[in-house]
Amino acid sequence: MYKFSWIGDNDGLFTCDPEKVGSKTCSICGLRMNVEYNVYDAVDIVESSKKQKHLHDRFTCPNLKEEWHKEIARFRKNVKVHIVVINVFNTGESQGKCIVDCEEKVKKIFASVEKNL
């Protein structure tokens, strides 16, 4: 059974300073993430474009490359951005309705994935 989280700090990929975090759980599906310790590489597009690298630990979800996982990650990000817009511009929309709608869509995606396992 997968477990979605609004509170989590990752979408299936997480980096941190070496040996700061022992284990991580994916915020999209709730699985324990795989870890590579002491990776010397860029962690984001800014470092990459500047050809910079640094030592870090890299956590990745086993489902990271699955299409349903990518879809939920994109949807989660879009909903968070939408909620910020609601708050900043006082659009009168309900944050709660936005979140409930998202959770319903995520449940449907998980049900579809679990049906195909």
MOPAC internal coordinates of N, CA, C and O (Angstrom, degrees):
PM7 1SCF
backbone

  N    0.0000 0     0.00 0     0.00 0    0    0    0
  C    1.4574 1     0.00 0     0.00 0    1    0    0
  C    1.5187 1   109.37 1     0.00 0    2    1    0
  O    1.2310 1   120.39 1   -50.57 1    3    2    1
  N    1.3100 1   116.85 1   129.43 1    3    2    1
  C    1.4501 1   122.06 1   179.32 1    5    3    2
  C    1.5234 1   110.40 1   -86.37 1    6    5    3
  O    1.2310 1   120.97 1   -24.60 1    7    6    5
  N    1.3323 1   115.76 1   155.40 1    7    6    5
  C    1.4607 1   120.38 1  -179.04 1    9    7    6
  C    1.5218 1   110.18 1  -136.29 1   10    9    7
  O    1.2310 1   121.01 1   -64.39 1   11   10    9
  N    1.3181 1   115.68 1   115.61 1   11   10    9
  C    1.4590 1   123.79 1  -178.95 1   13   11   10
  C    1.5289 1   109.31 1   -88.38 1   14   13   11
  O    1.2310 1   120.33 1   -34.55 1   15   14   13
  N    1.3343 1   116.97 1   145.45 1   15   14   13
  C    1.4645 1   120.80 1   179.11 1   17   15   14
  C    1.5276 1   110.83 1  -137.16 1   18   17   15
  O    1.2310 1   120.88 1   -47.89 1   19   18   17
  N    1.3311 1   115.92 1   132.11 1   19   18   17
  C    1.4586 1   120.50 1   172.71 1   21   19   18
  C    1.5132 1   110.78 1   -78.66 1   22   21   19
  O    1.2310 1   120.65 1   151.54 1   23   22   21
  N    1.3221 1   116.35 1   -28.46 1   23   22   21
  C    1.4554 1   121.79 1  -171.13 1   25   23   22
  C    1.5226 1   112.28 1   -80.51 1   26   25   23
  O    1.2310 1   119.64 1   154.46 1   27   26   25
  N    1.3032 1   118.29 1   -25.54 1   27   26   25
  C    1.4565 1   122.24 1  -174.93 1   29   27   26
  C    1.5139 1   114.73 1   -53.19 1   30   29   27
  O    1.2310 1   121.33 1   -23.43 1   31   30   29
  N    1.3165 1   115.05 1   156.57 1   31   30   29
  C    1.4684 1   121.51 1  -175.54 1   33   31   30
  C    1.5161 1   113.13 1  -104.29 1   34   33   31
  O    1.2310 1   119.90 1  -160.39 1   35   34   33
  N    1.3324 1   117.81 1    19.61 1   35   34   33
  C    1.4628 1   119.34 1   179.95 1   37   35   34
  C    1.5193 1   109.91 1  -151.23 1   38   37   35
  O    1.2310 1   120.97 1   -16.74 1   39   38   37
  N    1.3166 1   115.75 1   163.26 1   39   38   37
  C    1.4636 1   122.75 1   174.30 1   41   39   38
  C    1.5255 1   109.92 1  -118.44 1   42   41   39
  O    1.2310 1   121.44 1  -146.91 1   43   42   41
  N    1.3303 1   114.86 1    33.09 1   43   42   41
  C    1.4563 1   120.20 1   180.00 1   45   43   42
  C    1.5108 1   113.38 1   106.59 1   46   45   43
  O    1.2310 1   120.66 1   175.18 1   47   46   45
  N    1.3315 1   116.35 1    -4.82 1   47   46   45
  C    1.4609 1   121.84 1   177.55 1   49   47   46
  C    1.5244 1   107.86 1  -138.23 1   50   49   47
  O    1.2310 1   120.61 1   -48.29 1   51   50   49
  N    1.3271 1   116.43 1   131.71 1   51   50   49
  C    1.4568 1   121.07 1  -177.47 1   53   51   50
  C    1.5209 1   108.56 1  -147.81 1   54   53   51
  O    1.2310 1   120.55 1   -43.08 1   55   54   53
  N    1.3332 1   116.54 1   136.92 1   55   54   53
  C    1.4607 1   120.92 1   175.81 1   57   55   54
  C    1.5217 1   108.98 1  -126.99 1   58   57   55
  O    1.2310 1   120.90 1   -28.38 1   59   58   57
  N    1.3253 1   115.88 1   151.62 1   59   58   57
  C    1.4666 1   120.99 1   178.05 1   61   59   58
  C    1.5237 1   108.78 1  -155.32 1   62   61   59
  O    1.2310 1   120.87 1   -11.79 1   63   62   61
  N    1.3255 1   115.94 1   168.21 1   63   62   61
  C    1.4562 1   120.11 1   175.33 1   65   63   62
  C    1.5252 1   109.24 1   -58.14 1   66   65   63
  O    1.2310 1   120.20 1   -30.25 1   67   66   65
  N    1.3323 1   117.23 1   149.75 1   67   66   65
  C    1.4592 1   120.40 1  -177.10 1   69   67   66
  C    1.5335 1   113.54 1   -52.30 1   70   69   67
  O    1.2310 1   121.76 1   -47.67 1   71   70   69
  N    1.3159 1   114.24 1   132.33 1   71   70   69
  C    1.4687 1   124.39 1   173.26 1   73   71   70
  C    1.5226 1   114.55 1    59.79 1   74   73   71
  O    1.2310 1   119.79 1  -155.11 1   75   74   73
  N    1.3358 1   118.01 1    24.89 1   75   74   73
  C    1.4740 1   121.23 1   176.16 1   77   75   74
  C    1.5204 1   111.14 1   -85.69 1   78   77   75
  O    1.2310 1   120.38 1   151.82 1   79   78   77
  N    1.3297 1   116.88 1   -28.18 1   79   78   77
  C    1.4609 1   121.74 1  -176.62 1   81   79   78
  C    1.5244 1   108.33 1  -126.21 1   82   81   79
  O    1.2310 1   120.78 1   -49.53 1   83   82   81
  N    1.3285 1   116.11 1   130.47 1   83   82   81
  C    1.4622 1   119.89 1  -178.86 1   85   83   82
  C    1.5158 1   113.24 1   -80.37 1   86   85   83
  O    1.2310 1   120.43 1   136.56 1   87   86   85
  N    1.3401 1   116.79 1   -43.44 1   87   86   85
  C    1.4612 1   120.78 1   179.46 1   89   87   86
  C    1.5222 1   108.72 1  -151.22 1   90   89   87
  O    1.2310 1   121.04 1   -20.01 1   91   90   89
  N    1.3220 1   115.62 1   159.99 1   91   90   89
  C    1.4556 1   122.09 1  -178.57 1   93   91   90
  C    1.5150 1   109.35 1  -138.42 1   94   93   91
  O    1.2310 1   121.12 1   -29.22 1   95   94   93
  N    1.3251 1   115.46 1   150.78 1   95   94   93
  C    1.4560 1   122.35 1   175.05 1   97   95   94
  C    1.5240 1   108.15 1  -113.84 1   98   97   95
  O    1.2310 1   120.58 1   -42.00 1   99   98   97
  N    1.3108 1   116.50 1   138.00 1   99   98   97
  C    1.4573 1   121.56 1   179.54 1  101   99   98
  C    1.5314 1   110.13 1   -68.85 1  102  101   99
  O    1.2310 1   120.55 1   -48.14 1  103  102  101
  N    1.3229 1   116.56 1   131.86 1  103  102  101
  C    1.4682 1   121.16 1   179.73 1  105  103  102
  C    1.5316 1   112.36 1   -76.75 1  106  105  103
  O    1.2310 1   120.33 1   164.59 1  107  106  105
  N    1.3159 1   116.97 1   -15.41 1  107  106  105
  C    1.4658 1   120.30 1   179.76 1  109  107  106
  C    1.5208 1   111.66 1   -84.59 1  110  109  107
  O    1.2310 1   120.27 1   132.97 1  111  110  109
  N    1.3454 1   117.09 1   -47.03 1  111  110  109
  C    1.4667 1   118.76 1  -174.61 1  113  111  110
  C    1.5296 1   114.34 1  -122.70 1  114  113  111
  O    1.2310 1   119.73 1   172.22 1  115  114  113
  N    1.3261 1   118.13 1    -7.78 1  115  114  113
  C    1.4584 1   120.52 1   175.57 1  117  115  114
  C    1.5146 1   116.19 1    84.61 1  118  117  115
  O    1.2310 1   119.82 1  -177.85 1  119  118  117
  N    1.3297 1   117.95 1     2.15 1  119  118  117
  C    1.4626 1   120.09 1   179.33 1  121  119  118
  C    1.5258 1   110.98 1   -79.04 1  122  121  119
  O    1.2310 1   121.39 1   -26.90 1  123  122  121
  N    1.3282 1   114.95 1   153.10 1  123  122  121
  C    1.4612 1   119.65 1   174.93 1  125  123  122
  C    1.5324 1   107.96 1   -68.80 1  126  125  123
  O    1.2310 1   121.09 1   -45.88 1  127  126  125
  N    1.3242 1   115.52 1   134.12 1  127  126  125
  C    1.4579 1   120.65 1  -175.24 1  129  127  126
  C    1.5272 1   111.55 1   -85.83 1  130  129  127
  O    1.2310 1   121.04 1   -31.16 1  131  130  129
  N    1.3382 1   115.61 1   148.84 1  131  130  129
  C    1.4605 1   121.63 1   173.46 1  133  131  130
  C    1.5274 1   107.90 1   -74.28 1  134  133  131
  O    1.2310 1   119.93 1   -27.92 1  135  134  133
  N    1.3333 1   117.73 1   152.08 1  135  134  133
  C    1.4581 1   119.75 1  -179.09 1  137  135  134
  C    1.5154 1   110.68 1  -131.42 1  138  137  135
  O    1.2310 1   121.15 1   -40.44 1  139  138  137
  N    1.3227 1   115.40 1   139.56 1  139  138  137
  C    1.4648 1   123.27 1   170.13 1  141  139  138
  C    1.5252 1   105.59 1  -115.65 1  142  141  139
  O    1.2310 1   120.61 1   -57.31 1  143  142  141
  N    1.3182 1   116.43 1   122.69 1  143  142  141
  C    1.4582 1   120.66 1  -178.33 1  145  143  142
  C    1.5266 1   111.01 1   -91.57 1  146  145  143
  O    1.2310 1   121.12 1   -30.71 1  147  146  145
  N    1.3309 1   115.46 1   149.29 1  147  146  145
  C    1.4650 1   123.28 1   173.52 1  149  147  146
  C    1.5274 1   113.36 1    52.75 1  150  149  147
  O    1.2310 1   121.10 1  -127.53 1  151  150  149
  N    1.3160 1   115.50 1    52.47 1  151  150  149
  C    1.4648 1   122.04 1   177.22 1  153  151  150
  C    1.5367 1   107.61 1   -85.66 1  154  153  151
  O    1.2310 1   120.39 1   -49.79 1  155  154  153
  N    1.3158 1   116.86 1   130.21 1  155  154  153
  C    1.4623 1   120.98 1   176.78 1  157  155  154
  C    1.5140 1   107.81 1  -106.01 1  158  157  155
  O    1.2310 1   121.22 1   -79.44 1  159  158  157
  N    1.3424 1   115.27 1   100.56 1  159  158  157
  C    1.4548 1   120.46 1  -174.45 1  161  159  158
  C    1.5344 1   108.79 1  -166.41 1  162  161  159
  O    1.2310 1   120.91 1    -7.34 1  163  162  161
  N    1.3261 1   115.86 1   172.66 1  163  162  161
  C    1.4666 1   120.65 1   173.63 1  165  163  162
  C    1.5240 1   108.46 1   -75.61 1  166  165  163
  O    1.2310 1   120.26 1   -33.61 1  167  166  165
  N    1.3354 1   117.10 1   146.39 1  167  166  165
  C    1.4643 1   120.08 1   179.76 1  169  167  166
  C    1.5289 1   113.28 1  -104.94 1  170  169  167
  O    1.2310 1   120.28 1   169.07 1  171  170  169
  N    1.3236 1   117.07 1   -10.93 1  171  170  169
  C    1.4609 1   119.37 1   179.39 1  173  171  170
  C    1.5237 1   109.67 1  -151.96 1  174  173  171
  O    1.2310 1   121.29 1    -3.14 1  175  174  173
  N    1.3190 1   115.14 1   176.86 1  175  174  173
  C    1.4599 1   120.75 1  -176.32 1  177  175  174
  C    1.5307 1   112.09 1   -66.70 1  178  177  175
  O    1.2310 1   120.10 1   149.20 1  179  178  177
  N    1.3273 1   117.42 1   -30.80 1  179  178  177
  C    1.4702 1   120.66 1   179.71 1  181  179  178
  C    1.5237 1   109.92 1   -66.05 1  182  181  179
  O    1.2310 1   120.76 1   129.75 1  183  182  181
  N    1.3359 1   116.14 1   -50.25 1  183  182  181
  C    1.4712 1   119.04 1   177.79 1  185  183  182
  C    1.5206 1   111.01 1   -60.98 1  186  185  183
  O    1.2310 1   121.12 1   138.19 1  187  186  185
  N    1.3010 1   115.46 1   -41.81 1  187  186  185
  C    1.4595 1   120.01 1  -178.62 1  189  187  186
  C    1.5263 1   111.31 1   -62.07 1  190  189  187
  O    1.2310 1   120.24 1   135.18 1  191  190  189
  N    1.3247 1   117.14 1   -44.82 1  191  190  189
  C    1.4632 1   120.04 1  -178.83 1  193  191  190
  C    1.5269 1   112.07 1   -67.14 1  194  193  191
  O    1.2310 1   120.51 1   152.36 1  195  194  193
  N    1.3267 1   116.63 1   -27.64 1  195  194  193
  C    1.4656 1   121.09 1   177.61 1  197  195  194
  C    1.5276 1   111.86 1   -90.55 1  198  197  195
  O    1.2310 1   121.07 1  -176.30 1  199  198  197
  N    1.3335 1   115.57 1     3.70 1  199  198  197
  C    1.4649 1   122.52 1  -178.83 1  201  199  198
  C    1.5366 1   111.32 1    56.78 1  202  201  199
  O    1.2310 1   121.18 1  -143.35 1  203  202  201
  N    1.3303 1   115.34 1    36.65 1  203  202  201
  C    1.4601 1   121.49 1   177.39 1  205  203  202
  C    1.5199 1   109.85 1   -99.86 1  206  205  203
  O    1.2310 1   121.01 1   -28.64 1  207  206  205
  N    1.3104 1   115.67 1   151.36 1  207  206  205
  C    1.4606 1   122.40 1   177.50 1  209  207  206
  C    1.5147 1   108.44 1  -141.34 1  210  209  207
  O    1.2310 1   121.00 1   -23.31 1  211  210  209
  N    1.3218 1   115.68 1   156.69 1  211  210  209
  C    1.4561 1   119.59 1   171.27 1  213  211  210
  C    1.5273 1   109.32 1  -154.27 1  214  213  211
  O    1.2310 1   121.09 1   -17.03 1  215  214  213
  N    1.2934 1   115.53 1   162.97 1  215  214  213
  C    1.4638 1   122.75 1  -177.63 1  217  215  214
  C    1.5239 1   109.59 1   -77.59 1  218  217  215
  O    1.2310 1   120.39 1   -47.95 1  219  218  217
  N    1.3301 1   116.87 1   132.05 1  219  218  217
  C    1.4592 1   121.54 1   179.54 1  221  219  218
  C    1.5268 1   109.59 1  -159.32 1  222  221  219
  O    1.2310 1   120.88 1   -10.78 1  223  222  221
  N    1.3269 1   115.91 1   169.22 1  223  222  221
  C    1.4619 1   122.13 1   170.82 1  225  223  222
  C    1.5220 1   107.17 1  -101.23 1  226  225  223
  O    1.2310 1   120.68 1   -38.92 1  227  226  225
  N    1.3345 1   116.31 1   141.08 1  227  226  225
  C    1.4644 1   121.65 1  -177.87 1  229  227  226
  C    1.5260 1   109.47 1  -119.97 1  230  229  227
  O    1.2310 1   120.81 1   -57.93 1  231  230  229
  N    1.3295 1   116.06 1   122.07 1  231  230  229
  C    1.4574 1   122.70 1   177.09 1  233  231  230
  C    1.5201 1   108.45 1  -106.09 1  234  233  231
  O    1.2310 1   120.14 1   -47.68 1  235  234  233
  N    1.3277 1   117.33 1   132.32 1  235  234  233
  C    1.4624 1   121.67 1   178.57 1  237  235  234
  C    1.5208 1   109.88 1  -133.63 1  238  237  235
  O    1.2310 1   121.12 1   -39.19 1  239  238  237
  N    1.3233 1   115.46 1   140.81 1  239  238  237
  C    1.4580 1   121.03 1   177.33 1  241  239  238
  C    1.5281 1   109.37 1   -74.96 1  242  241  239
  O    1.2310 1   120.10 1   -39.74 1  243  242  241
  N    1.3389 1   117.42 1   140.26 1  243  242  241
  C    1.4722 1   119.43 1   176.67 1  245  243  242
  C    1.5401 1   112.61 1   -60.83 1  246  245  243
  O    1.2310 1   120.40 1   158.00 1  247  246  245
  N    1.3384 1   116.84 1   -22.00 1  247  246  245
  C    1.4684 1   121.12 1  -179.68 1  249  247  246
  C    1.5259 1   113.34 1   -98.20 1  250  249  247
  O    1.2310 1   119.79 1  -171.63 1  251  250  249
  N    1.3212 1   118.01 1     8.37 1  251  250  249
  C    1.4620 1   122.71 1  -172.39 1  253  251  250
  C    1.5280 1   113.57 1   -52.32 1  254  253  251
  O    1.2310 1   119.70 1   143.03 1  255  254  253
  N    1.3058 1   118.18 1   -36.97 1  255  254  253
  C    1.4736 1   121.05 1  -175.83 1  257  255  254
  C    1.5252 1   113.50 1   -92.05 1  258  257  255
  O    1.2310 1   120.56 1   179.02 1  259  258  257
  N    1.3322 1   116.53 1    -0.98 1  259  258  257
  C    1.4678 1   119.93 1   178.01 1  261  259  258
  C    1.5258 1   109.38 1   -71.92 1  262  261  259
  O    1.2310 1   120.41 1   -41.03 1  263  262  261
  N    1.3211 1   116.82 1   138.97 1  263  262  261
  C    1.4682 1   120.82 1  -176.80 1  265  263  262
  C    1.5305 1   111.85 1   -60.83 1  266  265  263
  O    1.2310 1   119.98 1   139.09 1  267  266  265
  N    1.3415 1   117.65 1   -40.91 1  267  266  265
  C    1.4633 1   119.95 1  -179.74 1  269  267  266
  C    1.5305 1   110.98 1   -63.59 1  270  269  267
  O    1.2310 1   120.14 1   145.17 1  271  270  269
  N    1.3367 1   117.33 1   -34.83 1  271  270  269
  C    1.4675 1   122.27 1   179.30 1  273  271  270
  C    1.5314 1   109.50 1   -67.07 1  274  273  271
  O    1.2310 1   120.84 1   136.00 1  275  274  273
  N    1.3205 1   115.99 1   -44.00 1  275  274  273
  C    1.4709 1   121.04 1   178.06 1  277  275  274
  C    1.5356 1   110.63 1   -62.64 1  278  277  275
  O    1.2310 1   120.95 1   139.19 1  279  278  277
  N    1.3296 1   115.78 1   -40.81 1  279  278  277
  C    1.4653 1   120.42 1  -179.20 1  281  279  278
  C    1.5344 1   110.96 1   -62.73 1  282  281  279
  O    1.2310 1   120.30 1   134.88 1  283  282  281
  N    1.3247 1   117.03 1   -45.12 1  283  282  281
  C    1.4621 1   120.39 1   179.38 1  285  283  282
  C    1.5231 1   110.33 1   -66.36 1  286  285  283
  O    1.2310 1   119.77 1   140.37 1  287  286  285
  N    1.3232 1   118.04 1   -39.63 1  287  286  285
  C    1.4714 1   121.06 1   178.74 1  289  287  286
  C    1.5284 1   110.59 1   -61.19 1  290  289  287
  O    1.2310 1   120.52 1   135.55 1  291  290  289
  N    1.3348 1   116.61 1   -44.45 1  291  290  289
  C    1.4692 1   120.36 1   178.56 1  293  291  290
  C    1.5277 1   110.59 1   -63.63 1  294  293  291
  O    1.2310 1   121.18 1   135.30 1  295  294  293
  N    1.3270 1   115.35 1   -44.70 1  295  294  293
  C    1.4538 1   120.58 1  -178.40 1  297  295  294
  C    1.5226 1   111.11 1   -64.07 1  298  297  295
  O    1.2310 1   120.27 1   136.67 1  299  298  297
  N    1.3296 1   117.09 1   -43.33 1  299  298  297
  C    1.4749 1   122.34 1   178.50 1  301  299  298
  C    1.5281 1   110.54 1   -59.36 1  302  301  299
  O    1.2310 1   120.72 1   135.82 1  303  302  301
  N    1.3192 1   116.23 1   -44.18 1  303  302  301
  C    1.4638 1   120.94 1   179.59 1  305  303  302
  C    1.5284 1   110.83 1   -64.28 1  306  305  303
  O    1.2310 1   120.39 1   135.11 1  307  306  305
  N    1.3408 1   116.85 1   -44.89 1  307  306  305
  C    1.4631 1   120.73 1   180.00 1  309  307  306
  C    1.5205 1   112.08 1   -62.32 1  310  309  307
  O    1.2310 1   120.20 1   140.57 1  311  310  309
  N    1.3321 1   117.22 1   -39.43 1  311  310  309
  C    1.4624 1   120.82 1   179.02 1  313  311  310
  C    1.5194 1   110.25 1   -66.23 1  314  313  311
  O    1.2310 1   120.32 1   138.09 1  315  314  313
  N    1.3381 1   117.00 1   -41.91 1  315  314  313
  C    1.4743 1   119.81 1   178.31 1  317  315  314
  C    1.5284 1   110.69 1   -61.61 1  318  317  315
  O    1.2310 1   120.21 1   138.56 1  319  318  317
  N    1.3257 1   117.20 1   -41.44 1  319  318  317
  C    1.4660 1   120.96 1   177.55 1  321  319  318
  C    1.5313 1   109.66 1   -64.39 1  322  321  319
  O    1.2310 1   120.46 1   137.10 1  323  322  321
  N    1.3137 1   116.72 1   -42.90 1  323  322  321
  C    1.4647 1   121.34 1   179.72 1  325  323  322
  C    1.5311 1   111.02 1   -60.39 1  326  325  323
  O    1.2310 1   120.29 1   138.99 1  327  326  325
  N    1.3302 1   117.05 1   -41.01 1  327  326  325
  C    1.4678 1   121.09 1   178.82 1  329  327  326
  C    1.5267 1   110.68 1   -64.84 1  330  329  327
  O    1.2310 1   120.20 1   141.26 1  331  330  329
  N    1.3269 1   117.22 1   -38.74 1  331  330  329
  C    1.4633 1   120.26 1   176.29 1  333  331  330
  C    1.5229 1   109.93 1   -61.48 1  334  333  331
  O    1.2310 1   120.42 1   136.63 1  335  334  333
  N    1.3280 1   116.80 1   -43.37 1  335  334  333
  C    1.4685 1   121.19 1   178.44 1  337  335  334
  C    1.5290 1   109.90 1   -61.29 1  338  337  335
  O    1.2310 1   119.95 1   136.28 1  339  338  337
  N    1.3330 1   117.70 1   -43.72 1  339  338  337
  C    1.4709 1   121.67 1   177.73 1  341  339  338
  C    1.5262 1   109.81 1   -56.80 1  342  341  339
  O    1.2310 1   120.61 1   133.86 1  343  342  341
  N    1.3319 1   116.43 1   -46.14 1  343  342  341
  C    1.4637 1   121.23 1  -177.39 1  345  343  342
  C    1.5219 1   112.52 1   -69.12 1  346  345  343
  O    1.2310 1   120.29 1   134.83 1  347  346  345
  N    1.3052 1   117.06 1   -45.17 1  347  346  345
  C    1.4622 1   121.18 1  -175.00 1  349  347  346
  C    1.5237 1   111.51 1   -70.49 1  350  349  347
  O    1.2310 1   120.29 1   136.78 1  351  350  349
  N    1.3178 1   117.05 1   -43.22 1  351  350  349
  C    1.4645 1   120.43 1  -173.52 1  353  351  350
  C    1.5274 1   113.93 1  -100.20 1  354  353  351
  O    1.2310 1   120.12 1  -176.72 1  355  354  353
  N    1.3491 1   117.37 1     3.28 1  355  354  353
  C    1.4710 1   121.35 1   179.35 1  357  355  354
  C    1.5275 1   111.62 1    46.05 1  358  357  355
  O    1.2310 1   120.67 1  -123.49 1  359  358  357
  N    1.3082 1   116.33 1    56.51 1  359  358  357
  C    1.4661 1   121.40 1  -175.33 1  361  359  358
  C    1.5313 1   112.98 1   -72.76 1  362  361  359
  O    1.2310 1   120.59 1   168.84 1  363  362  361
  N    1.3378 1   116.48 1   -11.16 1  363  362  361
  C    1.4597 1   119.54 1  -179.24 1  365  363  362
  C    1.5156 1   113.06 1    86.63 1  366  365  363
  O    1.2310 1   120.26 1   174.84 1  367  366  365
  N    1.3220 1   117.10 1    -5.16 1  367  366  365
  C    1.4624 1   120.21 1   177.46 1  369  367  366
  C    1.5257 1   109.41 1   -73.92 1  370  369  367
  O    1.2310 1   121.09 1   -21.90 1  371  370  369
  N    1.2979 1   115.53 1   158.10 1  371  370  369
  C    1.4550 1   121.44 1  -179.60 1  373  371  370
  C    1.5317 1   110.33 1   -93.01 1  374  373  371
  O    1.2310 1   120.97 1   -55.96 1  375  374  373
  N    1.3393 1   115.75 1   124.04 1  375  374  373
  C    1.4738 1   119.83 1   174.96 1  377  375  374
  C    1.5212 1   109.86 1   -61.79 1  378  377  375
  O    1.2310 1   121.16 1   138.53 1  379  378  377
  N    1.3212 1   115.39 1   -41.47 1  379  378  377
  C    1.4661 1   120.34 1  -178.16 1  381  379  378
  C    1.5118 1   112.54 1   -58.51 1  382  381  379
  O    1.2310 1   120.34 1   134.69 1  383  382  381
  N    1.3424 1   116.95 1   -45.31 1  383  382  381
  C    1.4666 1   120.61 1   179.25 1  385  383  382
  C    1.5184 1   110.42 1   -63.09 1  386  385  383
  O    1.2310 1   120.37 1   139.23 1  387  386  385
  N    1.3120 1   116.91 1   -40.77 1  387  386  385
  C    1.4626 1   121.88 1   178.66 1  389  387  386
  C    1.5378 1   110.11 1   -59.82 1  390  389  387
  O    1.2310 1   120.67 1   135.02 1  391  390  389
  N    1.3185 1   116.33 1   -44.98 1  391  390  389
  C    1.4663 1   121.20 1  -179.33 1  393  391  390
  C    1.5266 1   111.06 1   -68.11 1  394  393  391
  O    1.2310 1   120.10 1   135.94 1  395  394  393
  N    1.3272 1   117.42 1   -44.06 1  395  394  393
  C    1.4711 1   120.94 1   179.74 1  397  395  394
  C    1.5258 1   110.21 1   -61.96 1  398  397  395
  O    1.2310 1   120.26 1   136.55 1  399  398  397
  N    1.3296 1   117.10 1   -43.45 1  399  398  397
  C    1.4690 1   120.64 1   178.15 1  401  399  398
  C    1.5247 1   110.54 1   -58.83 1  402  401  399
  O    1.2310 1   120.60 1   136.99 1  403  402  401
  N    1.3230 1   116.45 1   -43.01 1  403  402  401
  C    1.4599 1   121.25 1   179.42 1  405  403  402
  C    1.5179 1   110.79 1   -63.77 1  406  405  403
  O    1.2310 1   120.30 1   133.78 1  407  406  405
  N    1.3290 1   117.02 1   -46.22 1  407  406  405
  C    1.4588 1   120.60 1  -178.26 1  409  407  406
  C    1.5239 1   111.49 1   -62.41 1  410  409  407
  O    1.2310 1   120.18 1   144.21 1  411  410  409
  N    1.3359 1   117.26 1   -35.79 1  411  410  409
  C    1.4605 1   120.67 1   176.76 1  413  411  410
  C    1.5279 1   110.71 1   -64.35 1  414  413  411
  O    1.2310 1   120.47 1   137.97 1  415  414  413
  N    1.3214 1   116.70 1   -42.03 1  415  414  413
  C    1.4634 1   120.21 1   179.01 1  417  415  414
  C    1.5321 1   110.45 1   -65.34 1  418  417  415
  O    1.2310 1   120.22 1   137.77 1  419  418  417
  N    1.3315 1   117.18 1   -42.23 1  419  418  417
  C    1.4636 1   121.40 1   179.24 1  421  419  418
  C    1.5277 1   110.29 1   -62.08 1  422  421  419
  O    1.2310 1   119.81 1   137.69 1  423  422  421
  N    1.3333 1   117.96 1   -42.31 1  423  422  421
  C    1.4725 1   121.67 1   178.54 1  425  423  422
  C    1.5250 1   110.57 1   -59.45 1  426  425  423
  O    1.2310 1   120.52 1   138.39 1  427  426  425
  N    1.3406 1   116.61 1   -41.61 1  427  426  425
  C    1.4709 1   120.72 1   179.17 1  429  427  426
  C    1.5320 1   110.82 1   -64.14 1  430  429  427
  O    1.2310 1   120.53 1   138.67 1  431  430  429
  N    1.3318 1   116.59 1   -41.33 1  431  430  429
  C    1.4630 1   119.99 1   179.15 1  433  431  430
  C    1.5246 1   110.22 1   -63.99 1  434  433  431
  O    1.2310 1   120.07 1   133.36 1  435  434  433
  N    1.3438 1   117.48 1   -46.64 1  435  434  433
  C    1.4685 1   121.23 1   178.73 1  437  435  434
  C    1.5289 1   110.88 1   -60.79 1  438  437  435
  O    1.2310 1   120.15 1   137.05 1  439  438  437
  N    1.3247 1   117.32 1   -42.95 1  439  438  437
  C    1.4646 1   120.84 1   179.90 1  441  439  438
  C    1.5240 1   110.18 1   -60.38 1  442  441  439
  O    1.2310 1   120.79 1   138.19 1  443  442  441
  N    1.3246 1   116.10 1   -41.81 1  443  442  441
  C    1.4649 1   120.51 1   178.94 1  445  443  442
  C    1.5208 1   111.20 1   -64.53 1  446  445  443
  O    1.2310 1   120.29 1   137.11 1  447  446  445
  N    1.3309 1   117.06 1   -42.89 1  447  446  445
  C    1.4643 1   121.33 1   179.88 1  449  447  446
  C    1.5158 1   110.86 1   -64.61 1  450  449  447
  O    1.2310 1   120.15 1   132.53 1  451  450  449
  N    1.3417 1   117.32 1   -47.47 1  451  450  449
  C    1.4586 1   122.04 1  -178.64 1  453  451  450
  C    1.5189 1   111.78 1   -64.71 1  454  453  451
  O    1.2310 1   120.16 1   147.18 1  455  454  453
  N    1.3415 1   117.30 1   -32.82 1  455  454  453
  C    1.4652 1   122.06 1   177.93 1  457  455  454
  C    1.5261 1   109.86 1   -64.42 1  458  457  455
  O    1.2310 1   120.32 1   146.15 1  459  458  457
  N    1.3282 1   116.99 1   -33.85 1  459  458  457
  C    1.4618 1   121.64 1  -177.12 1  461  459  458
  C    1.5179 1   113.94 1   -88.14 1  462  461  459
  O    1.2310 1   119.84 1   178.76 1  463  462  461
  N    1.3399 1   117.91 1    -1.24 1  463  462  461
  C    1.4760 1   119.52 1   179.66 1  465  463  462
  C    1.5046 1   111.80 1   -78.93 1  466  465  463
  O    1.2310 1   120.10 1   180.00 1  467  466  465

